[in-house]
Amino acid sequence: MRTFISFREALEAVLAAGRVTAPETVPVELSIGRVIADHVEASENLPSFASSAMDGYAVRSDDCRRPGAVLRVTGEVPAGTVADSTVERGTCMRIMTGAPVPPGSDGIAPIEWSEPDGDDRIRVDRAVDPGKFVRPAGEDVSTGDVIARRGDTVTPALRGLFAGLGVSTVPVRRMPSVAVITTGTEVVDPGLMPAPGQIRNMNGPVLTSLVDRAGGRCDVELHASDDRTALEDALARAAGMDLIVISGGVSVGEYDLVYDVLSARGFEAEFWKVRQRPGKPLLFGQMAGTPVIGLPGNPVSTYVGFEVYVRPLLRTMLGVNHPGPVLLPARLANHISKPDGLHTFARGFIQESDAGSPVDRLTVHSTGNQRSNLLGSIARADCLIHLPEAWDDAPAGAEVMIQLLGT
């Protein structure tokens, strides 16, 4: 087992343990946020027919090579209907936006380009080139085009594309099953009134919500007191999950029993303790082939540990093309104290600007007191500020890398 490794080494080890889940097929209406398991190809053109991009007249471009053409109006094509005749030489048809272009015509003269010339005739004041204001069949998607690639996440726009092409089911990755185990004898259910010396469970609701938003499925949510039997029972109930996330009990105190109980169940530790703040006592390994990550119990340590390690691991298990975390350059607005030798994740919020270089377009402010027991510091944050372990301080004006929360 390695110990006191770097943040980068820890992240690499965690991601290396991610095994992609099996594919499954789901109805399109249940696919939002799911990750595509295999390429999806279009079985038809979108649009399936050539249509008008304007309200106006469907014309033959040969009749409208020069301004001033006079054409007889022989019919009308509203959207949702099909013309019952052909546009012959010297004629045109009134057409609405989105309506199919009638046979014989190859261009659209917008209403603004025309004026009446008698009861059933119009004069077109401009030349109309072939294809003018015509949306060709397959302009958006052609038959055989790949519309969703393996590793893509289904967005509302992609679901709309599926709907337009008549796709009813899609292949996606099975959502990883996750067990969340919080620990601590002093921790009580959020719905209870704590007795003196007790606190309500914040980490459980935080972790289950984060798992859900990261694409996982929290099938087991348990709390165990600082007791070997309680921990053993919780781990037994977590058997068969794709991932086990434990909050608390991973440090070196007398009641920090997680490592010992895990080891007794065949846990193989990859590393314990990382050169980082918050979350130095991070524990990671595998038990019967299942990744197990132990997050320190302070609320911010738990939250940061999830964003930095667990979210990218879940995204790796889902087969996402770029599991993250995604880092962006920004300018630090205020001084942040940090310990030398520890990669520090400060909580911050971003202000955007149109001026300056790319790095100056994002200014990041800390959310104040950065102690790891203060969940409010991350509730007010939209990013983590990465301060490298080699830095002994983080002065205002420094260029830093930020990680948007939820990415």
C-alpha positions in Angstrom: 0.0 0.0 0.0 1.3 3.4 -0.9 0.9 6.3 1.4 1.2 10.1 1.3 1.1 10.1 -2.5 0.4 13.1 -4.7 -3.1 14.2 -5.9 -2.2 13.2 -9.4 -1.0 9.7 -8.4 -4.2 9.2 -6.4 -6.5 10.3 -9.2 -4.7 8.0 -11.7 -5.0 5.0 -9.3 -8.7 5.7 -8.8 -9.5 6.1 -12.5 -7.5 2.9 -13.3 -9.9 0.9 -11.2 -13.0 2.0 -13.2 -14.5 -0.8 -15.2 -17.1 0.2 -17.8 -20.6 -1.1 -17.0 -22.6 -3.3 -19.4 -24.9 -1.8 -22.0 -28.6 -1.8 -21.8 -31.4 -0.5 -24.0 -33.8 2.2 -22.6 -36.8 4.1 -24.1 -35.8 7.5 -25.4 -38.0 9.2 -22.9 -35.9 7.8 -20.1 -32.5 8.5 -21.7 -31.8 12.1 -20.6 -28.4 12.2 -18.8 -27.6 8.6 -19.7 -24.3 7.7 -21.5 -24.5 6.2 -25.0 -23.0 2.7 -25.1 -22.7 2.4 -28.9 -22.9 4.6 -32.0 -26.4 5.5 -33.1 -27.0 6.0 -36.8 -29.8 7.8 -38.6 -32.1 5.5 -40.5 -33.6 8.3 -42.5 -33.0 11.9 -43.6 -33.8 14.9 -41.4 -35.7 16.6 -42.7 -37.1 13.8 -44.9 -38.3 16.2 -47.6 -37.2 19.5 -49.1 -39.1 22.4 -47.4 -39.5 26.1 -47.6 -37.4 28.3 -45.3 -39.8 31.3 -45.8 -43.4 32.2 -46.3 -43.6 33.1 -50.0 -44.0 31.5 -53.4 -42.5 28.2 -54.8 -41.1 29.1 -58.2 -39.0 27.7 -61.0 -35.7 29.5 -61.0 -35.6 29.4 -64.8 -38.7 31.7 -64.7 -36.9 34.1 -62.3 -33.5 34.6 -63.7 -34.1 38.3 -63.8 -36.1 40.7 -61.6 -39.7 41.4 -62.7 -41.0 37.9 -63.6 -44.8 37.7 -63.6 -46.1 34.3 -62.5 -49.6 32.8 -62.2 -50.5 31.5 -58.8 -52.0 28.0 -59.2 -52.3 26.8 -55.6 -51.2 26.9 -52.0 -49.1 24.6 -49.8 -49.6 25.1 -46.1 -47.2 23.4 -43.7 -48.2 19.8 -43.0 -49.7 19.3 -46.5 -48.4 18.2 -49.9 -49.0 20.0 -53.2 -51.6 18.2 -55.4 -50.0 19.5 -58.6 -46.7 20.5 -60.2 -45.3 24.0 -60.7 -45.3 24.4 -64.4 -43.4 27.0 -66.5 -44.8 30.5 -65.8 -46.6 29.5 -62.6 -46.0 29.4 -58.9 -47.6 28.3 -55.7 -48.2 30.1 -52.4 -46.1 28.3 -49.7 -45.7 28.5 -46.0 -42.5 28.0 -43.9 -41.8 24.3 -43.4 -44.1 23.1 -46.2 -42.8 20.6 -48.7 -41.5 22.2 -51.9 -43.9 21.2 -54.7 -42.7 19.2 -57.7 -41.4 21.4 -60.5 -40.2 24.2 -58.3 -36.6 24.7 -57.1 -36.6 28.0 -55.3 -38.7 30.2 -53.0 -39.5 33.9 -53.6 -40.2 35.4 -50.1 -43.4 37.5 -49.8 -41.2 40.5 -49.4 -39.8 40.0 -52.9 -43.2 39.9 -54.5 -46.3 42.1 -55.1 -49.7 41.4 -56.7 -50.1 41.8 -60.4 -53.8 41.2 -61.0 -56.2 38.7 -59.4 -54.1 35.5 -59.7 -50.7 36.8 -60.6 -47.6 38.1 -58.8 -44.5 40.0 -59.9 -41.2 38.8 -58.4 -39.0 41.8 -57.9 -35.7 39.9 -57.5 -33.9 37.0 -59.3 -34.3 33.7 -57.6 -31.4 31.3 -57.8 -31.8 27.5 -57.8 -32.2 26.3 -54.2 -32.9 29.8 -52.8 -34.6 29.5 -49.4 -35.1 25.8 -49.9 -34.1 23.5 -47.0 -32.9 20.3 -48.7 -33.9 16.8 -47.5 -31.1 15.6 -45.1 -29.8 19.1 -44.5 -29.6 18.4 -40.7 -29.0 14.6 -40.8 -28.5 12.2 -43.7 -29.3 8.5 -43.6 -26.3 6.7 -42.1 -24.9 9.7 -40.2 -23.7 8.9 -36.7 -26.0 11.1 -34.5 -24.7 9.9 -31.1 -21.3 8.5 -30.4 -20.2 6.0 -27.8 -19.5 8.0 -24.6 -21.8 10.9 -25.4 -24.3 12.0 -22.8 -27.9 12.3 -23.9 -28.9 15.9 -23.7 -32.3 17.5 -24.4 -31.1 18.5 -27.9 -30.0 14.9 -28.6 -33.3 13.6 -27.4 -35.0 16.0 -29.7 -32.9 14.7 -32.6 -33.9 11.1 -31.7 -37.5 12.2 -31.7 -37.2 13.9 -35.1 -35.7 10.7 -36.5 -38.2 8.3 -35.0 -35.7 6.7 -32.7 -37.6 5.0 -29.8 -34.9 3.2 -27.9 -31.2 3.9 -27.4 -28.2 1.8 -26.1 -26.8 3.2 -22.9 -24.4 2.2 -20.1 -26.0 0.7 -17.1 -25.9 3.2 -14.2 -23.2 2.1 -11.7 -24.8 0.8 -8.5 -23.3 2.6 -5.5 -23.4 2.0 -1.7 -23.0 5.1 0.4 -22.0 4.3 4.0 -21.7 7.2 6.5 -20.1 6.6 9.9 -19.9 8.1 13.4 -21.6 7.3 16.7 -22.3 11.0 17.1 -24.2 11.3 13.9 -28.1 11.0 13.9 -30.7 11.0 11.2 -31.4 14.5 9.8 -35.0 14.3 10.9 -34.1 13.9 14.6 -33.3 16.4 17.2 -29.6 15.9 18.2 -28.8 15.3 21.8 -25.9 17.2 23.4 -22.7 16.1 21.5 -24.6 14.8 18.5 -24.9 16.2 15.0 -27.3 15.5 12.1 -26.1 13.5 9.2 -25.2 15.9 6.4 -22.8 13.6 4.4 -25.4 11.0 3.6 -27.8 13.4 1.8 -24.8 15.1 0.1 -23.3 11.9 -1.2 -26.5 10.3 -2.4 -27.4 13.5 -4.3 -24.0 13.7 -5.8 -24.1 10.1 -6.9 -27.4 10.7 -8.6 -26.2 13.8 -10.4 -23.0 12.0 -11.5 -25.0 9.3 -13.3 -24.8 6.6 -10.6 -27.6 4.9 -8.8 -27.4 4.8 -5.0 -28.9 1.4 -4.2 -27.6 1.2 -0.7 -27.6 4.1 1.8 -26.5 3.2 5.3 -25.2 4.7 8.5 -22.9 2.8 10.9 -21.8 3.8 14.4 -18.1 3.6 15.3 -18.5 -0.1 16.1 -16.9 -3.1 14.3 -20.2 -5.1 14.2 -22.1 -2.1 12.7 -19.4 -1.5 10.1 -19.2 -5.2 9.2 -23.0 -5.4 8.8 -23.0 -2.3 6.6 -20.2 -3.7 4.4 -22.0 -7.0 4.1 -25.2 -5.2 2.9 -23.0 -3.3 0.4 -21.8 -6.5 -1.3 -22.5 -6.7 -5.0 -22.4 -3.0 -5.6 -20.2 -1.5 -8.4 -18.7 1.0 -6.0 -18.6 1.5 -2.2 -18.2 5.1 -0.9 -17.6 5.4 2.9 -17.5 8.8 4.7 -15.6 9.0 8.0 -13.6 6.5 10.1 -10.6 6.6 7.8 -8.2 8.6 9.9 -6.0 7.3 12.8 -8.1 8.0 15.8 -9.1 5.3 18.3 -12.6 5.1 16.8 -11.5 5.2 13.1 -12.1 1.5 12.4 -12.9 1.5 8.7 -9.5 0.4 7.5 -9.3 -2.5 10.0 -12.8 -3.7 9.3 -12.2 -3.5 5.5 -8.9 -5.4 5.8 -10.6 -8.2 7.7 -13.0 -8.6 4.7 -10.2 -9.0 2.2 -9.8 -5.3 1.3 -6.6 -4.6 -0.8 -5.6 -1.1 -0.2 -4.1 0.8 -3.2 -3.2 3.9 -1.1 -4.0 5.6 2.2 -3.3 9.3 2.7 -2.8 11.9 0.0 -0.7 15.1 0.0 -3.8 17.3 -0.2 -6.1 19.5 1.9 -8.9 18.9 2.6 -9.1 15.1 2.7 -5.5 14.0 3.5 -6.6 10.6 5.0 -8.2 9.5 1.8 -8.3 5.7 1.5 -8.7 3.7 -1.7 -8.6 0.1 -2.8 -10.7 -2.9 -3.8 -12.7 -5.5 -2.0 -13.6 -8.6 -4.0 -13.1 -6.6 -7.2 -15.2 -3.7 -6.0 -13.6 -0.3 -5.8 -13.9 1.1 -2.2 -13.1 4.8 -1.5 -13.0 6.1 2.0 -13.5 9.8 2.4 -12.7 11.8 5.5 -15.8 12.6 7.5 -15.6 16.4 7.7 -18.4 17.6 5.3 -16.1 19.6 3.0 -13.6 16.8 2.8 -16.4 14.4 1.8 -17.7 16.8 -0.8 -14.4 17.7 -2.3 -13.3 14.0 -2.3 -16.4 13.2 -4.3 -15.8 15.9 -6.8 -12.1 15.2 -7.3 -12.2 11.4 -7.2 -15.6 9.8 -7.1 -17.3 11.7 -9.9 -14.5 11.1 -12.4 -14.5 7.4 -11.4 -18.3 7.1 -12.0 -17.9 8.8 -15.3 -15.1 6.4 -16.2 -17.4 3.5 -15.3 -20.0 5.0 -17.6 -17.6 5.1 -20.5 -17.7 8.9 -20.8 -15.1 10.1 -23.4 -13.6 12.7 -21.1 -14.3 11.7 -17.4 -12.6 14.8 -16.0 -12.1 16.6 -13.8 -12.1 19.6 -16.2 -9.7 22.4 -15.2 -9.9 26.0 -16.5 -7.4 28.9 -16.0 -8.5 31.8 -13.9 -7.1 34.8 -12.0 -7.2 34.6 -8.2 -9.0 37.7 -6.8 -7.8 37.4 -3.2 -5.0 35.9 -1.2 -5.5 32.3 0.1 -3.2 30.8 2.8 -2.2 27.3 2.1 0.2 24.8 3.7 3.4 24.0 1.9 3.6 20.5 0.5 -0.1 19.9 0.2 -2.2 20.3 -3.0 -5.1 22.5 -1.7 -8.6 22.6 -3.0 -10.0 25.9 -2.0 -13.7 26.7 -2.5 -14.5 29.6 -4.8 -16.9 31.4 -7.0 -16.3 32.8 -10.4 -16.8 36.2 -11.9 -16.7 36.5 -15.7 -15.4 39.4 -17.8 -15.1 40.2 -21.5 -11.8 42.0 -21.1 -8.2 40.8 -21.1 -6.5 37.5 -22.0 -8.3 34.2 -21.7 -7.1 33.7 -18.1 -8.3 37.2 -17.1 -11.8 36.5 -18.4 -12.4 34.4 -15.3 -11.7 35.8 -11.9 -12.1 33.5 -8.9 -12.8 34.5 -5.3 -12.6 32.2 -2.3 -15.8 31.7 -0.3 -14.1 32.7 2.9 -13.1 30.4 5.8 -11.8 27.2 4.2 -11.9 24.9 7.2 -13.1 21.4 6.3 -16.0 21.3 8.7 -17.8 24.3 7.2 -20.2 22.9 4.5 -21.4 26.5 3.9 -18.1 27.3 2.3 -18.9 24.9 -0.5 -22.7 25.6 -0.6 -21.7 29.1 -1.7 -19.1 27.8 -4.2 -19.3 27.0 -7.9 -15.7 25.7 -8.3 -12.7 24.3 -6.6 -9.5 26.3 -6.8 -6.5 24.0 -7.3 -3.4 25.3 -5.5 -0.4 23.0 -6.3 1.5 21.4 -3.4 4.7 23.2 -4.5 3.2 26.6 -3.6 3.8 27.9 -0.1 1.2 30.6 -0.6 -1.5 31.8 -3.1 -1.3 35.5 -3.6 -4.0 37.7 -5.1 -3.4 38.0 -8.9 -1.9 34.5 -9.2 -3.0 32.4 -12.2 -4.7 29.3 -10.9 -6.6 26.3 -12.3 -10.2 25.9 -11.3 -12.5 22.9 -11.4 -16.2 23.6 -12.0 -18.3 21.8 -9.5 -20.3 19.1 -11.1 -17.8 18.4 -13.9 
